[in-house]
Amino acid sequence: MASSSIDSVPGRFEVKATASDHFSWLRTRLSIERTMMSWVRTASALIGFGFTIVQFFDRMQQMPGAAAAYFPHAPRYLGLSLIFCGVMALVISIWEYHWGLRYLWGGNFAVIAGVTREGKQTPLLAVAILLACIGTFAFFAVVLRLAKRLRRET
């Protein structure tokens, strides 16, 4: 019984230091970046839209002559849910991004990377972390404002 080349390699894949494998590695690395950028875009839209819903309906309820809402706190809960979903999407995508990069730089793939880890850093991770902090701040700002309003009403 002849053994295959996969049986002789301790890893899952046979990695050769060729130009085509290097460019395949680069395409995979860039696809991880694009995926993370998509998550950042989606999360910023969720956070921004959630905060906007809270602010819009809060201002609308304070307008003179506006009818009282049937569920006055529903927009806040919807806004808080959207903000929370945006922050959680960022946390999960940061973890996935970090895991993907660690996988690409580890094991046999380091041979075909062509650059060092320190040589190829993007600001994407910093932007995602900053946006997660902003989203967390927005979430707690809405929660504290809601708590303050509920205390005034009682």
C-alpha positions in Angstrom: 0.0 0.0 0.0 1.5 3.3 -1.1 1.4 6.2 1.3 0.2 9.5 0.1 2.1 12.8 0.5 -0.4 13.8 3.2 0.5 10.9 5.4 4.2 11.9 5.3 3.5 15.5 6.4 2.8 16.1 10.1 0.4 19.0 9.3 -2.9 18.9 7.4 -1.5 20.3 4.2 1.6 20.0 2.2 3.1 23.5 1.9 5.7 24.2 -0.7 7.6 27.5 -0.9 6.5 28.4 -4.4 5.3 31.7 -5.8 1.8 30.3 -6.4 1.5 29.2 -2.8 2.8 32.5 -1.6 0.2 34.4 -3.6 -2.5 32.0 -2.5 -1.5 32.8 1.1 -1.7 36.5 0.3 -5.2 36.2 -1.2 -6.3 34.3 1.9 -4.8 37.0 4.1 -6.5 39.7 2.2 -9.8 37.9 2.3 -9.6 37.8 6.1 -9.0 41.6 6.0 -12.0 42.1 3.7 -14.2 39.9 6.0 -13.2 41.9 9.0 -13.8 45.2 7.2 -17.3 43.9 6.4 -18.0 43.1 10.0 -16.7 46.6 11.1 -19.0 48.2 8.5 -22.0 46.2 9.6 -21.3 46.7 13.3 -20.9 50.5 12.8 -24.2 50.6 11.0 -25.9 48.6 13.8 -24.5 50.8 16.5 -25.2 54.1 14.6 -28.7 53.1 13.7 -29.5 51.9 17.2 -28.3 55.1 18.7 -30.2 57.1 16.1 -33.4 55.3 16.8 -33.1 56.1 20.5 -32.3 59.8 19.9 -35.0 60.3 17.2 -37.9 58.8 19.2 -36.7 60.5 22.4 -36.8 63.9 20.6 -40.1 63.1 19.0 -41.7 62.3 22.3 -40.5 65.7 23.7 -42.1 67.7 20.8 -45.1 69.8 21.8 -48.3 68.4 20.6 -46.9 64.9 20.0 -49.3 62.1 21.1 -48.1 59.8 23.8 -46.7 56.6 22.5 -48.4 53.3 23.3 -45.1 51.7 24.2 -42.9 54.7 25.1 -39.8 52.6 25.9 -39.9 50.3 22.9 -37.6 52.5 20.7 -35.0 52.5 23.5 -35.1 48.7 23.8 -34.9 48.3 20.1 -32.0 50.8 19.9 -30.2 49.1 22.8 -30.7 45.7 21.1 -29.1 47.1 17.9 -26.2 48.6 19.7 -25.6 45.4 21.7 -25.7 43.3 18.5 -23.2 45.7 16.9 -20.8 45.4 19.8 -21.2 41.7 20.0 -20.6 41.3 16.3 -17.4 43.3 16.7 -16.2 41.2 19.6 -16.9 37.9 17.7 -15.3 39.2 14.5 -12.2 40.4 16.4 -11.8 37.0 17.9 -12.3 35.3 14.5 -9.9 37.7 12.8 -7.2 37.0 15.5 -7.7 33.3 15.2 -7.5 33.4 11.3 -4.3 35.4 11.4 -2.7 33.2 14.0 -3.6 30.2 11.9 -2.1 31.8 8.7 1.2 32.7 10.5 1.6 29.4 12.3 2.8 26.0 11.4 3.9 25.3 7.8 2.3 28.4 6.5 5.0 30.7 7.9 7.3 29.4 5.1 5.2 30.9 2.4 4.2 34.1 4.2 7.1 36.0 2.7 7.0 38.8 5.3 7.3 38.9 9.0 4.4 39.3 11.3 5.7 42.7 12.4 6.1 43.8 8.8 2.4 43.5 7.9 0.2 45.2 10.3 -3.0 47.0 9.4 -5.0 49.6 11.5 -8.1 47.4 11.1 -7.8 45.7 14.5 -7.3 49.1 16.2 -10.4 50.5 14.4 -12.5 47.5 15.4 -11.5 47.8 19.1 -12.1 51.6 19.1 -15.5 51.0 17.5 -16.3 48.4 20.1 -15.4 50.9 22.9 -17.6 53.6 21.3 -20.5 51.1 21.0 -20.1 50.1 24.6 -20.1 53.7 25.6 -23.2 54.4 23.6 -24.9 51.4 25.1 -24.2 52.5 28.6 -25.1 56.1 27.8 -28.6 55.0 26.7 -29.0 52.6 29.6 -28.1 55.3 32.2 -30.3 57.8 30.5 -33.2 55.3 30.5 -32.5 54.6 34.2 -32.5 58.3 35.0 -35.8 58.9 33.2 -37.4 55.9 34.9 -36.4 57.3 38.3 -37.9 60.7 37.4 -41.2 59.0 36.4 -41.6 57.1 39.6 
